[in-house]
Amino acid sequence: MPMYEFGCPNCGTVTTELCRMGENGELLTCVDCGHAGLMKQISGFASFGLSGGTGGGSCSPGCRGICTGCH
Ligand SMILES: [Zn+2]
């Protein structure tokens, strides 16, 4: 199963959960403040591809989204 990160909109705590495809975090509760309803964080390659411009040309091979010394 894929792992997703969920962020608490109340306190900002991020938790990582194993969950089904399509899980959106509405049923999760913040471990820190108890706020119900977390927001799924877009993480990994996809988000950096989206934020790195069009065509994924801004990151060098092997960057893996860390971008240290990349750009
Ligand atoms: Zn919280």
N, CA, C, O and the ligand as a Tripos MOL2 file, in Angstrom:
@<TRIPOS>MOLECULE
protein
  285   283    72     0     0
PROTEIN
NO_CHARGES

@<TRIPOS>ATOM
      1 N           0.8490   -1.1960    0.0000 N.3       1 MET1
      2 CA          0.0000    0.0000    0.0000 C.3       1 MET1
      3 C           0.8790    1.2390    0.0000 C.2       1 MET1
      4 O           1.9700    1.2320    0.5710 O.2       1 MET1
      5 N           0.4220    2.2680   -0.6200 N.am      2 PRO2
      6 CA          1.2150    3.5100   -0.6810 C.3       2 PRO2
      7 C           1.2070    4.2450    0.6480 C.2       2 PRO2
      8 O           0.2830    4.1040    1.4500 O.2       2 PRO2
      9 N           2.2450    5.0260    0.8630 N.am      3 MET3
     10 CA          2.2960    5.8540    2.0650 C.3       3 MET3
     11 C           2.0210    7.2980    1.6800 C.2       3 MET3
     12 O           2.5160    7.8040    0.6720 O.2       3 MET3
     13 N           1.2300    7.9330    2.5000 N.am      4 TYR4
     14 CA          0.9290    9.3390    2.2600 C.3       4 TYR4
     15 C           1.2630   10.1420    3.5070 C.2       4 TYR4
     16 O           1.2320    9.6330    4.6270 O.2       4 TYR4
     17 N           1.5730   11.3800    3.2880 N.am      5 GLU5
     18 CA          1.7600   12.2990    4.4050 C.3       5 GLU5
     19 C           0.5060   13.1460    4.5450 C.2       5 GLU5
     20 O          -0.0530   13.6420    3.5670 O.2       5 GLU5
     21 N           0.0820   13.2950    5.8060 N.am      6 PHE6
     22 CA         -1.0920   14.1110    6.0760 C.3       6 PHE6
     23 C          -0.7180   15.2270    7.0290 C.2       6 PHE6
     24 O          -0.0960   14.9930    8.0650 O.2       6 PHE6
     25 N          -1.0930   16.4170    6.6770 N.am      7 GLY7
     26 CA         -0.7740   17.5640    7.5080 C.3       7 GLY7
     27 C          -1.9990   18.0540    8.2540 C.2       7 GLY7
     28 O          -3.1070   18.0810    7.7170 O.2       7 GLY7
     29 N          -1.7790   18.4420    9.5090 N.am      8 CYS8
     30 CA         -2.8710   18.9850   10.3090 C.3       8 CYS8
     31 C          -3.0550   20.4690    9.9700 C.2       8 CYS8
     32 O          -2.1070   21.2460   10.0830 O.2       8 CYS8
     33 N          -4.2500   20.8680    9.5610 N.am      9 PRO9
     34 CA         -4.4800   22.2710    9.2330 C.3       9 PRO9
     35 C          -4.5200   23.1510   10.4670 C.2       9 PRO9
     36 O          -4.4840   24.3770   10.3630 O.2       9 PRO9
     37 N          -4.5930   22.5330   11.6260 N.am     10 ASN10
     38 CA         -4.6790   23.2950   12.8740 C.3      10 ASN10
     39 C          -3.3020   23.6240   13.4410 C.2      10 ASN10
     40 O          -3.0310   24.7720   13.7940 O.2      10 ASN10
     41 N          -2.4330   22.6170   13.5280 N.am     11 CYS11
     42 CA         -1.1420   22.8360   14.1760 C.3      11 CYS11
     43 C           0.0400   22.5850   13.2400 C.2      11 CYS11
     44 O           1.1800   22.9110   13.5710 O.2      11 CYS11
     45 N          -0.2340   22.0090   12.0820 N.am     12 GLY12
     46 CA          0.8280   21.8240   11.1100 C.3      12 GLY12
     47 C           1.6100   20.5310   11.2480 C.2      12 GLY12
     48 O           2.5410   20.2880   10.4810 O.2      12 GLY12
     49 N           1.2430   19.6940   12.2180 N.am     13 THR13
     50 CA          1.9340   18.4220   12.3920 C.3      13 THR13
     51 C           1.6790   17.5210   11.1800 C.2      13 THR13
     52 O           0.5480   17.3810   10.7150 O.2      13 THR13
     53 N           2.7520   16.9200   10.6870 N.am     14 VAL14
     54 CA          2.6200   16.0250    9.5470 C.3      14 VAL14
     55 C           2.8190   14.5940   10.0140 C.2      14 VAL14
     56 O           3.7930   14.2890   10.7030 O.2      14 VAL14
     57 N           1.9020   13.7200    9.6410 N.am     15 THR15
     58 CA          2.0160   12.3060    9.9650 C.3      15 THR15
     59 C           2.0220   11.5040    8.6820 C.2      15 THR15
     60 O           1.4180   11.8980    7.6840 O.2      15 THR15
     61 N           2.7060   10.3830    8.7180 N.am     16 THR16
     62 CA          2.7560    9.5120    7.5570 C.3      16 THR16
     63 C           1.9100    8.2840    7.8260 C.2      16 THR16
     64 O           2.0730    7.6170    8.8480 O.2      16 THR16
     65 N           1.0160    7.9910    6.9150 N.am     17 GLU17
     66 CA          0.1040    6.8750    7.0990 C.3      17 GLU17
     67 C           0.1130    5.9780    5.8760 C.2      17 GLU17
     68 O           0.1960    6.4370    4.7370 O.2      17 GLU17
     69 N           0.0240    4.6760    6.1500 N.am     18 LEU18
     70 CA         -0.2300    3.7370    5.0690 C.3      18 LEU18
     71 C          -1.7260    3.7220    4.8190 C.2      18 LEU18
     72 O          -2.5140    3.5280    5.7450 O.2      18 LEU18
     73 N          -2.1120    3.9220    3.5960 N.am     19 CYS19
     74 CA         -3.5420    3.9570    3.3570 C.3      19 CYS19
     75 C          -3.8650    3.5860    1.9220 C.2      19 CYS19
     76 O          -2.9830    3.4790    1.0700 O.2      19 CYS19
     77 N          -5.1160    3.3990    1.6850 N.am     20 ARG20
     78 CA         -5.5800    3.0150    0.3660 C.3      20 ARG20
     79 C          -5.3890    4.1650   -0.6180 C.2      20 ARG20
     80 O          -5.3140    5.3340   -0.2400 O.2      20 ARG20
     81 N          -5.3140    3.7940   -1.8750 N.am     21 MET21
     82 CA         -5.3730    4.7950   -2.9260 C.3      21 MET21
     83 C          -6.6510    5.6070   -2.7660 C.2      21 MET21
     84 O          -7.7350    5.0490   -2.5990 O.2      21 MET21
     85 N          -6.5180    6.8830   -2.8170 N.am     22 GLY22
     86 CA         -7.7000    7.7250   -2.7610 C.3      22 GLY22
     87 C          -8.0560    8.1970   -1.3650 C.2      22 GLY22
     88 O          -8.9520    9.0210   -1.1870 O.2      22 GLY22
     89 N          -7.3440    7.6670   -0.3720 N.am     23 GLU23
     90 CA         -7.5830    8.1630    0.9880 C.3      23 GLU23
     91 C          -7.2870    9.6500    1.0420 C.2      23 GLU23
     92 O          -6.2620   10.1000    0.5290 O.2      23 GLU23
     93 N          -8.1700   10.4120    1.6560 N.am     24 ASN24
     94 CA         -7.9640   11.8580    1.6380 C.3      24 ASN24
     95 C          -7.7160   12.4520    3.0120 C.2      24 ASN24
     96 O          -7.5370   13.6640    3.1350 O.2      24 ASN24
     97 N          -7.7000   11.6170    4.0570 N.am     25 GLY25
     98 CA         -7.3480   12.1260    5.3660 C.3      25 GLY25
     99 C          -8.5080   12.6600    6.1870 C.2      25 GLY25
    100 O          -8.3190   13.0660    7.3330 O.2      25 GLY25
    101 N          -9.6940   12.6640    5.6210 N.am     26 GLU26
    102 CA        -10.8310   13.2170    6.3630 C.3      26 GLU26
    103 C         -11.1270   12.4250    7.6290 C.2      26 GLU26
    104 O         -11.6660   12.9610    8.5970 O.2      26 GLU26
    105 N         -10.7710   11.1490    7.6140 N.am     27 LEU27
    106 CA        -11.0830   10.2970    8.7560 C.3      27 LEU27
    107 C          -9.9400   10.2040    9.7510 C.2      27 LEU27
    108 O         -10.0540    9.5440   10.7840 O.2      27 LEU27
    109 N          -8.8380   10.8690    9.4330 N.am     28 LEU28
    110 CA         -7.6860   10.7980   10.3260 C.3      28 LEU28
    111 C          -7.7360   11.9220   11.3580 C.2      28 LEU28
    112 O          -8.3190   12.9830   11.1340 O.2      28 LEU28
    113 N          -7.1100   11.6490   12.4800 N.am     29 THR29
    114 CA         -7.0720   12.6310   13.5610 C.3      29 THR29
    115 C          -5.6230   12.9840   13.8750 C.2      29 THR29
    116 O          -4.7610   12.1060   13.9120 O.2      29 THR29
    117 N          -5.3600   14.2400   14.0970 N.am     30 CYS30
    118 CA         -4.0190   14.6920   14.4210 C.3      30 CYS30
    119 C          -3.5420   14.0750   15.7240 C.2      30 CYS30
    120 O          -4.2470   14.1070   16.7320 O.2      30 CYS30
    121 N          -2.3350   13.5100   15.6950 N.am     31 VAL31
    122 CA         -1.8000   12.8810   16.9030 C.3      31 VAL31
    123 C          -1.3500   13.9240   17.9170 C.2      31 VAL31
    124 O          -1.1650   13.6180   19.0950 O.2      31 VAL31
    125 N          -1.1810   15.1200   17.4650 N.am     32 ASP32
    126 CA         -0.6290   16.1590   18.3220 C.3      32 ASP32
    127 C          -1.7220   16.9620   19.0160 C.2      32 ASP32
    128 O          -1.7000   17.1130   20.2370 O.2      32 ASP32
    129 N          -2.6680   17.4720   18.2520 N.am     33 CYS33
    130 CA         -3.6880   18.3510   18.8300 C.3      33 CYS33
    131 C          -5.0830   17.7260   18.8030 C.2      33 CYS33
    132 O          -6.0170   18.2700   19.3920 O.2      33 CYS33
    133 N          -5.2250   16.6000   18.1300 N.am     34 GLY34
    134 CA         -6.5070   15.9260   18.1170 C.3      34 GLY34
    135 C          -7.4910   16.4480   17.0850 C.2      34 GLY34
    136 O          -8.6510   16.0390   17.0570 O.2      34 GLY34
    137 N          -7.0240   17.3490   16.2440 N.am     35 HIS35
    138 CA         -7.8900   17.8960   15.2130 C.3      35 HIS35
    139 C          -8.3080   16.8000   14.2440 C.2      35 HIS35
    140 O          -7.4650   16.0490   13.7530 O.2      35 HIS35
    141 N          -9.5950   16.7040   13.9680 N.am     36 ALA36
    142 CA        -10.1020   15.6780   13.0580 C.3      36 ALA36
    143 C         -10.1590   16.2210   11.6380 C.2      36 ALA36
    144 O         -10.7050   17.2940   11.3810 O.2      36 ALA36
    145 N          -9.5910   15.4600   10.7410 N.am     37 GLY37
    146 CA         -9.6290   15.8690    9.3460 C.3      37 GLY37
    147 C          -8.3080   16.4530    8.9180 C.2      37 GLY37
    148 O          -8.0770   17.6570    9.0290 O.2      37 GLY37
    149 N          -7.4310   15.5780    8.4190 N.am     38 LEU38
    150 CA         -6.1180   16.0330    7.9880 C.3      38 LEU38
    151 C          -6.0900   16.2210    6.4820 C.2      38 LEU38
    152 O          -6.9240   15.6860    5.7520 O.2      38 LEU38
    153 N          -5.1170   16.9870    6.0410 N.am     39 MET39
    154 CA         -5.0210   17.2830    4.6240 C.3      39 MET39
    155 C          -3.8620   16.5110    4.0210 C.2      39 MET39
    156 O          -2.7340   16.5640    4.5120 O.2      39 MET39
    157 N          -4.1610   15.7950    2.9510 N.am     40 LYS40
    158 CA         -3.1150   15.0040    2.3110 C.3      40 LYS40
    159 C          -2.0740   15.9150    1.6930 C.2      40 LYS40
    160 O          -2.3900   16.8690    0.9810 O.2      40 LYS40
    161 N          -0.8120   15.5910    1.9880 N.am     41 GLN41
    162 CA          0.2840   16.3680    1.4380 C.3      41 GLN41
    163 C           0.7200   15.7230    0.1290 C.2      41 GLN41
    164 O           0.8650   14.5040    0.0360 O.2      41 GLN41
    165 N           0.9190   16.5380   -0.8450 N.am     42 ILE42
    166 CA          1.4520   16.0300   -2.0960 C.3      42 ILE42
    167 C           2.9600   15.9480   -1.9400 C.2      42 ILE42
    168 O           3.6260   16.9670   -1.7560 O.2      42 ILE42
    169 N           3.5030   14.7350   -2.0140 N.am     43 SER43
    170 CA          4.9240   14.5800   -1.7490 C.3      43 SER43
    171 C           5.5770   13.7250   -2.8230 C.2      43 SER43
    172 O           4.9060   13.1080   -3.6510 O.2      43 SER43
    173 N           6.8800   13.7060   -2.7860 N.am     44 GLY44
    174 CA          7.6180   12.8560   -3.7140 C.3      44 GLY44
    175 C           7.8560   13.5160   -5.0520 C.2      44 GLY44
    176 O           7.8490   14.7410   -5.1690 O.2      44 GLY44
    177 N           8.0630   12.6960   -6.0490 N.am     45 PHE45
    178 CA          8.4620   13.1860   -7.3560 C.3      45 PHE45
    179 C           7.4260   14.1080   -7.9670 C.2      45 PHE45
    180 O           7.7610   15.1260   -8.5720 O.2      45 PHE45
    181 N           6.1710   13.7440   -7.8030 N.am     46 ALA46
    182 CA          5.1150   14.4470   -8.5210 C.3      46 ALA46
    183 C           5.0840   15.9230   -8.1710 C.2      46 ALA46
    184 O           4.9820   16.7750   -9.0540 O.2      46 ALA46
    185 N           5.1710   16.2300   -6.8700 N.am     47 SER47
    186 CA          5.0270   17.6130   -6.4630 C.3      47 SER47
    187 C           6.1980   18.4650   -6.9600 C.2      47 SER47
    188 O           6.0250   19.6080   -7.3830 O.2      47 SER47
    189 N           7.3830   17.8810   -6.8960 N.am     48 PHE48
    190 CA          8.5240   18.6450   -7.3500 C.3      48 PHE48
    191 C           8.4760   18.8390   -8.8600 C.2      48 PHE48
    192 O           8.9440   19.8480   -9.3880 O.2      48 PHE48
    193 N           7.9010   17.8530   -9.5440 N.am     49 GLY49
    194 CA          7.7300   18.0020  -10.9810 C.3      49 GLY49
    195 C           6.7830   19.1400  -11.2910 C.2      49 GLY49
    196 O           6.9970   19.9090  -12.2280 O.2      49 GLY49
    197 N           5.7300   19.2360  -10.4910 N.am     50 LEU50
    198 CA          4.7440   20.2770  -10.7200 C.3      50 LEU50
    199 C           5.3020   21.6560  -10.4050 C.2      50 LEU50
    200 O           5.0090   22.6300  -11.0980 O.2      50 LEU50
    201 N           6.1110   21.7280   -9.3480 N.am     51 SER51
    202 CA          6.6050   23.0310   -8.9330 C.3      51 SER51
    203 C           7.8840   23.4190   -9.6660 C.2      51 SER51
    204 O           8.3240   24.5660   -9.5890 O.2      51 SER51
    205 N           8.4640   22.4840  -10.3600 N.am     52 GLY52
    206 CA          9.7450   22.7510  -11.0010 C.3      52 GLY52
    207 C           9.6180   23.2360  -12.4240 C.2      52 GLY52
    208 O          10.6060   23.2650  -13.1590 O.2      52 GLY52
    209 N           8.4300   23.6150  -12.8240 N.am     53 GLY53
    210 CA          8.2660   24.1200  -14.1740 C.3      53 GLY53
    211 C           7.6780   23.0770  -15.1050 C.2      53 GLY53
    212 O           7.3050   21.9870  -14.6720 O.2      53 GLY53
    213 N           7.6000   23.4010  -16.3360 N.am     54 THR54
    214 CA          6.9650   22.5150  -17.3000 C.3      54 THR54
    215 C           7.9570   21.5160  -17.8720 C.2      54 THR54
    216 O           9.1210   21.8350  -18.1150 O.2      54 THR54
    217 N           7.4750   20.3140  -18.0790 N.am     55 GLY55
    218 CA          8.2920   19.3040  -18.7230 C.3      55 GLY55
    219 C           9.3070   18.6490  -17.8160 C.2      55 GLY55
    220 O          10.0560   17.7780  -18.2590 O.2      55 GLY55
    221 N           9.3530   19.0500  -16.5420 N.am     56 GLY56
    222 CA         10.2660   18.4300  -15.6020 C.3      56 GLY56
    223 C          11.7170   18.6360  -15.9690 C.2      56 GLY56
    224 O          12.5530   17.7680  -15.7180 O.2      56 GLY56
    225 N          12.0260   19.7700  -16.5590 N.am     57 GLY57
    226 CA         13.3880   19.9800  -17.0200 C.3      57 GLY57
    227 C          14.2740   20.7320  -16.0450 C.2      57 GLY57
    228 O          15.4540   20.9500  -16.3200 O.2      57 GLY57
    229 N          13.7190   21.1310  -14.9080 N.am     58 SER58
    230 CA         14.4840   22.0010  -14.0270 C.3      58 SER58
    231 C          15.3720   21.2410  -13.0500 C.2      58 SER58
    232 O          16.3410   21.8010  -12.5370 O.2      58 SER58
    233 N          15.0560   19.9680  -12.7830 N.am     59 CYS59
    234 CA         15.8670   19.1910  -11.8480 C.3      59 CYS59
    235 C          16.8040   18.2600  -12.6030 C.2      59 CYS59
    236 O          16.4290   17.6540  -13.6070 O.2      59 CYS59
    237 N          18.0070   18.1610  -12.1110 N.am     60 SER60
    238 CA         18.9710   17.2900  -12.7440 C.3      60 SER60
    239 C          18.6900   15.8400  -12.3720 C.2      60 SER60
    240 O          18.0720   15.5800  -11.3390 O.2      60 SER60
    241 N          19.1310   14.8930  -13.1910 N.am     61 PRO61
    242 CA         18.9550   13.4760  -12.8410 C.3      61 PRO61
    243 C          19.6520   13.1670  -11.5130 C.2      61 PRO61
    244 O          20.7810   13.6010  -11.2870 O.2      61 PRO61
    245 N          18.9920   12.4360  -10.6570 N.am     62 GLY62
    246 CA         19.5610   12.1060   -9.3650 C.3      62 GLY62
    247 C          19.2450   13.1280   -8.2970 C.2      62 GLY62
    248 O          19.6250   12.9550   -7.1390 O.2      62 GLY62
    249 N          18.5640   14.1740   -8.6650 N.am     63 CYS63
    250 CA         18.2040   15.2020   -7.6890 C.3      63 CYS63
    251 C          17.2400   14.6440   -6.6640 C.2      63 CYS63
    252 O          17.3610   14.9240   -5.4710 O.2      63 CYS63
    253 N          16.2770   13.8470   -7.1280 N.am     64 ARG64
    254 CA         15.2720   13.2120   -6.2690 C.3      64 ARG64
    255 C          14.4740   14.2220   -5.4660 C.2      64 ARG64
    256 O          13.9720   13.9020   -4.3890 O.2      64 ARG64
    257 N          14.3560   15.4130   -5.9700 N.am     65 GLY65
    258 CA         13.5020   16.3900   -5.3090 C.3      65 GLY65
    259 C          14.1740   17.1530   -4.1990 C.2      65 GLY65
    260 O          13.5750   18.0730   -3.6420 O.2      65 GLY65
    261 N          15.3590   16.8180   -3.8650 N.am     66 ILE66
    262 CA         16.0420   17.5070   -2.7750 C.3      66 ILE66
    263 C          16.5920   18.8440   -3.2630 C.2      66 ILE66
    264 O          16.5530   19.8510   -2.5560 O.2      66 ILE66
    265 N          17.1020   18.8250   -4.4850 N.am     67 CYS67
    266 CA         17.5180   20.0240   -5.1830 C.3      67 CYS67
    267 C          18.7390   20.6930   -4.5570 C.2      67 CYS67
    268 O          19.0010   21.8630   -4.8360 O.2      67 CYS67
    269 N          19.4820   19.9900   -3.7290 N.am     68 THR68
    270 CA         20.7260   20.5530   -3.2140 C.3      68 THR68
    271 C          21.7540   20.5880   -4.3360 C.2      68 THR68
    272 O          22.1760   19.5510   -4.8460 O.2      68 THR68
    273 N          22.1320   21.7490   -4.6930 N.am     69 GLY69
    274 CA         23.0860   21.9090   -5.7820 C.3      69 GLY69
    275 C          22.4910   21.6770   -7.1440 C.2      69 GLY69
    276 O          23.2070   21.6010   -8.1430 O.2      69 GLY69
    277 N          21.1740   21.5650   -7.1850 N.am     70 CYS70
    278 CA         20.5030   21.2900   -8.4590 C.3      70 CYS70
    279 C          20.1510   22.6040   -9.1370 C.2      70 CYS70
    280 O          20.5290   22.8490  -10.2830 O.2      70 CYS70
    281 N          19.4250   23.4400   -8.4150 N.am     71 HIS71
    282 CA         19.0540   24.7290   -8.9500 C.3      71 HIS71
    283 C          18.6310   25.6570   -7.8350 C.2      71 HIS71
    284 O          18.2770   26.8080   -8.0900 O.2      71 HIS71
    285 ZN         -2.7790   19.1050   14.8850 Zn       72 ZN72
@<TRIPOS>BOND
     1     1     2 1
     2     2     3 1
     3     3     4 2
     4     3     5 am
     5     5     6 1
     6     6     7 1
     7     7     8 2
     8     7     9 am
     9     9    10 1
    10    10    11 1
    11    11    12 2
    12    11    13 am
    13    13    14 1
    14    14    15 1
    15    15    16 2
    16    15    17 am
    17    17    18 1
    18    18    19 1
    19    19    20 2
    20    19    21 am
    21    21    22 1
    22    22    23 1
    23    23    24 2
    24    23    25 am
    25    25    26 1
    26    26    27 1
    27    27    28 2
    28    27    29 am
    29    29    30 1
    30    30    31 1
    31    31    32 2
    32    31    33 am
    33    33    34 1
    34    34    35 1
    35    35    36 2
    36    35    37 am
    37    37    38 1
    38    38    39 1
    39    39    40 2
    40    39    41 am
    41    41    42 1
    42    42    43 1
    43    43    44 2
    44    43    45 am
    45    45    46 1
    46    46    47 1
    47    47    48 2
    48    47    49 am
    49    49    50 1
    50    50    51 1
    51    51    52 2
    52    51    53 am
    53    53    54 1
    54    54    55 1
    55    55    56 2
    56    55    57 am
    57    57    58 1
    58    58    59 1
    59    59    60 2
    60    59    61 am
    61    61    62 1
    62    62    63 1
    63    63    64 2
    64    63    65 am
    65    65    66 1
    66    66    67 1
    67    67    68 2
    68    67    69 am
    69    69    70 1
    70    70    71 1
    71    71    72 2
    72    71    73 am
    73    73    74 1
    74    74    75 1
    75    75    76 2
    76    75    77 am
    77    77    78 1
    78    78    79 1
    79    79    80 2
    80    79    81 am
    81    81    82 1
    82    82    83 1
    83    83    84 2
    84    83    85 am
    85    85    86 1
    86    86    87 1
    87    87    88 2
    88    87    89 am
    89    89    90 1
    90    90    91 1
    91    91    92 2
    92    91    93 am
    93    93    94 1
    94    94    95 1
    95    95    96 2
    96    95    97 am
    97    97    98 1
    98    98    99 1
    99    99   100 2
   100    99   101 am
   101   101   102 1
   102   102   103 1
   103   103   104 2
   104   103   105 am
   105   105   106 1
   106   106   107 1
   107   107   108 2
   108   107   109 am
   109   109   110 1
   110   110   111 1
   111   111   112 2
   112   111   113 am
   113   113   114 1
   114   114   115 1
   115   115   116 2
   116   115   117 am
   117   117   118 1
   118   118   119 1
   119   119   120 2
   120   119   121 am
   121   121   122 1
   122   122   123 1
   123   123   124 2
   124   123   125 am
   125   125   126 1
   126   126   127 1
   127   127   128 2
   128   127   129 am
   129   129   130 1
   130   130   131 1
   131   131   132 2
   132   131   133 am
   133   133   134 1
   134   134   135 1
   135   135   136 2
   136   135   137 am
   137   137   138 1
   138   138   139 1
   139   139   140 2
   140   139   141 am
   141   141   142 1
   142   142   143 1
   143   143   144 2
   144   143   145 am
   145   145   146 1
   146   146   147 1
   147   147   148 2
   148   147   149 am
   149   149   150 1
   150   150   151 1
   151   151   152 2
   152   151   153 am
   153   153   154 1
   154   154   155 1
   155   155   156 2
   156   155   157 am
   157   157   158 1
   158   158   159 1
   159   159   160 2
   160   159   161 am
   161   161   162 1
   162   162   163 1
   163   163   164 2
   164   163   165 am
   165   165   166 1
   166   166   167 1
   167   167   168 2
   168   167   169 am
   169   169   170 1
   170   170   171 1
   171   171   172 2
   172   171   173 am
   173   173   174 1
   174   174   175 1
   175   175   176 2
   176   175   177 am
   177   177   178 1
   178   178   179 1
   179   179   180 2
   180   179   181 am
   181   181   182 1
   182   182   183 1
   183   183   184 2
   184   183   185 am
   185   185   186 1
   186   186   187 1
   187   187   188 2
   188   187   189 am
   189   189   190 1
   190   190   191 1
   191   191   192 2
   192   191   193 am
   193   193   194 1
   194   194   195 1
   195   195   196 2
   196   195   197 am
   197   197   198 1
   198   198   199 1
   199   199   200 2
   200   199   201 am
   201   201   202 1
   202   202   203 1
   203   203   204 2
   204   203   205 am
   205   205   206 1
   206   206   207 1
   207   207   208 2
   208   207   209 am
   209   209   210 1
   210   210   211 1
   211   211   212 2
   212   211   213 am
   213   213   214 1
   214   214   215 1
   215   215   216 2
   216   215   217 am
   217   217   218 1
   218   218   219 1
   219   219   220 2
   220   219   221 am
   221   221   222 1
   222   222   223 1
   223   223   224 2
   224   223   225 am
   225   225   226 1
   226   226   227 1
   227   227   228 2
   228   227   229 am
   229   229   230 1
   230   230   231 1
   231   231   232 2
   232   231   233 am
   233   233   234 1
   234   234   235 1
   235   235   236 2
   236   235   237 am
   237   237   238 1
   238   238   239 1
   239   239   240 2
   240   239   241 am
   241   241   242 1
   242   242   243 1
   243   243   244 2
   244   243   245 am
   245   245   246 1
   246   246   247 1
   247   247   248 2
   248   247   249 am
   249   249   250 1
   250   250   251 1
   251   251   252 2
   252   251   253 am
   253   253   254 1
   254   254   255 1
   255   255   256 2
   256   255   257 am
   257   257   258 1
   258   258   259 1
   259   259   260 2
   260   259   261 am
   261   261   262 1
   262   262   263 1
   263   263   264 2
   264   263   265 am
   265   265   266 1
   266   266   267 1
   267   267   268 2
   268   267   269 am
   269   269   270 1
   270   270   271 1
   271   271   272 2
   272   271   273 am
   273   273   274 1
   274   274   275 1
   275   275   276 2
   276   275   277 am
   277   277   278 1
   278   278   279 1
   279   279   280 2
   280   279   281 am
   281   281   282 1
   282   282   283 1
   283   283   284 2
@<TRIPOS>SUBSTRUCTURE
     1 MET1         2 RESIDUE 1 A MET
     2 PRO2         6 RESIDUE 1 A PRO
     3 MET3        10 RESIDUE 1 A MET
     4 TYR4        14 RESIDUE 1 A TYR
     5 GLU5        18 RESIDUE 1 A GLU
     6 PHE6        22 RESIDUE 1 A PHE
     7 GLY7        26 RESIDUE 1 A GLY
     8 CYS8        30 RESIDUE 1 A CYS
     9 PRO9        34 RESIDUE 1 A PRO
    10 ASN10       38 RESIDUE 1 A ASN
    11 CYS11       42 RESIDUE 1 A CYS
    12 GLY12       46 RESIDUE 1 A GLY
    13 THR13       50 RESIDUE 1 A THR
    14 VAL14       54 RESIDUE 1 A VAL
    15 THR15       58 RESIDUE 1 A THR
    16 THR16       62 RESIDUE 1 A THR
    17 GLU17       66 RESIDUE 1 A GLU
    18 LEU18       70 RESIDUE 1 A LEU
    19 CYS19       74 RESIDUE 1 A CYS
    20 ARG20       78 RESIDUE 1 A ARG
    21 MET21       82 RESIDUE 1 A MET
    22 GLY22       86 RESIDUE 1 A GLY
    23 GLU23       90 RESIDUE 1 A GLU
    24 ASN24       94 RESIDUE 1 A ASN
    25 GLY25       98 RESIDUE 1 A GLY
    26 GLU26      102 RESIDUE 1 A GLU
    27 LEU27      106 RESIDUE 1 A LEU
    28 LEU28      110 RESIDUE 1 A LEU
    29 THR29      114 RESIDUE 1 A THR
    30 CYS30      118 RESIDUE 1 A CYS
    31 VAL31      122 RESIDUE 1 A VAL
    32 ASP32      126 RESIDUE 1 A ASP
    33 CYS33      130 RESIDUE 1 A CYS
    34 GLY34      134 RESIDUE 1 A GLY
    35 HIS35      138 RESIDUE 1 A HIS
    36 ALA36      142 RESIDUE 1 A ALA
    37 GLY37      146 RESIDUE 1 A GLY
    38 LEU38      150 RESIDUE 1 A LEU
    39 MET39      154 RESIDUE 1 A MET
    40 LYS40      158 RESIDUE 1 A LYS
    41 GLN41      162 RESIDUE 1 A GLN
    42 ILE42      166 RESIDUE 1 A ILE
    43 SER43      170 RESIDUE 1 A SER
    44 GLY44      174 RESIDUE 1 A GLY
    45 PHE45      178 RESIDUE 1 A PHE
    46 ALA46      182 RESIDUE 1 A ALA
    47 SER47      186 RESIDUE 1 A SER
    48 PHE48      190 RESIDUE 1 A PHE
    49 GLY49      194 RESIDUE 1 A GLY
    50 LEU50      198 RESIDUE 1 A LEU
    51 SER51      202 RESIDUE 1 A SER
    52 GLY52      206 RESIDUE 1 A GLY
    53 GLY53      210 RESIDUE 1 A GLY
    54 THR54      214 RESIDUE 1 A THR
    55 GLY55      218 RESIDUE 1 A GLY
    56 GLY56      222 RESIDUE 1 A GLY
    57 GLY57      226 RESIDUE 1 A GLY
    58 SER58      230 RESIDUE 1 A SER
    59 CYS59      234 RESIDUE 1 A CYS
    60 SER60      238 RESIDUE 1 A SER
    61 PRO61      242 RESIDUE 1 A PRO
    62 GLY62      246 RESIDUE 1 A GLY
    63 CYS63      250 RESIDUE 1 A CYS
    64 ARG64      254 RESIDUE 1 A ARG
    65 GLY65      258 RESIDUE 1 A GLY
    66 ILE66      262 RESIDUE 1 A ILE
    67 CYS67      266 RESIDUE 1 A CYS
    68 THR68      270 RESIDUE 1 A THR
    69 GLY69      274 RESIDUE 1 A GLY
    70 CYS70      278 RESIDUE 1 A CYS
    71 HIS71      282 RESIDUE 1 A HIS
    72 ZN72       285 GROUP 0 **** ****
